[in-house]
């Protein structure tokens, strides 16, 4: 069984920064992609950023230049550095992991609120 535990969410003023972390534990043979999704109230869950085992990255257009995804393979951890946060970034952020075998796992989510 694989567990993903997110941390780092909270309340921040517009223009501020937060760093999200997600640690994967359990029986993990090989991680392929790690990603962050978010879901705002009344909206569908959307992919924010993803990083492959080879460190290729992908971002939704709305966060390009502001957010940076990175991973530490030795620690089975993925990070999301969020800078210049805007009120529209407010959402529950979810960590996602896909193994090389195609298995898909989700974290429980961490709330990010951007408000003055």
N, C-alpha and C positions, 0 to 999 in steps of 0.2 A: 504494500500500500504506500502511496506517495502522498505527502502532505506539503502544502504550500502555505507559508505564514508571511503575511505582509506586515510592514510597519512603516512609520514615518509620516502618516497622514496627519491632518490637523487643520486649524484655522490660520489663515495668513492673509495679510492685506494685499490688495492689488499691487503688482510690481515686485512682490516678494518671491521667495524661493522655498522649495521643499525638496527633500530627497527621500524617495520611496525605496524600500528594500523588500526583497522577497527571497526567503530561504526555502529550498526544497529539501525534504528529508524523507527517509524511507528507502524502499528497495528501488533504486534508480539505476538501470543498467547503462543507459546512454541517452543524454538529453540532446535533442535536435534544436528546437526553437524555444526561446523564452520570450514572453511578450507581456505587455501591459494593455489592458482594455479599460474603458471607463463607461459608466452609465449614469447619465443625469436623470433627474426626475422627469417622467413622461417621455423619455427618449429611449431609443434602442441602444444596446451595448455596441460600442465602436472600438476598433483597434486603434490604439494610440501609437505604439511603437513596438517593434519586434527586432530580435537579434538572433542570428543563426549561430550554429556551432563554430562556423568560420568567421564570426564577427561581422557579417554583413548586416546592415541595419535598414530599417524601413520606418517611416513616420507618416502619420496623417498630416495633411497640408497645414492644418490649423496650429500645429505645434512645432513645425520645422523652424530651426533657428533658436528655439526657446528650450526645448526638452532634449535630453541626451540619455539614451539607453546604453547600459554597459553590463557586462557579466563577469563573474569570477567562477570559472569552471571548477576550480579546485574546491570551492566552497558551495557549489550548486546554488549560487546566488545571482540574482539579477537586480539591477538598480535602475531607477528613473530619476535623473536630476531635472527638476522643473524650475526654470527661471522665468522672470517677467510674467508671473502668473496673472491671469485675467479672471474676472468673475465667471466667464463662460467656461472656465476650466473646472468649475465646481462639479463634482461627481463622486461616485464611489469608484475607486480604482481597483481593478482585479488583476492579479498575476495569473499568467497562463503558461503552461509547460507542455510541449509535445515531444515525446520520445522518438527515437529513430524507428521504433516499432509502430509508431502512429498512435500511441495512447495519449489522451488529452486530459490534463488535470487543471483544476482551478483553485485559487485561494478564496478566502472568505470575504475579501474586500476590505479596503480602508478608505475612510471618508476624507476627501479633500474639499475644503470650503474656502473660497477666495472672496473676502468681503471686507469692507471698511467699517 
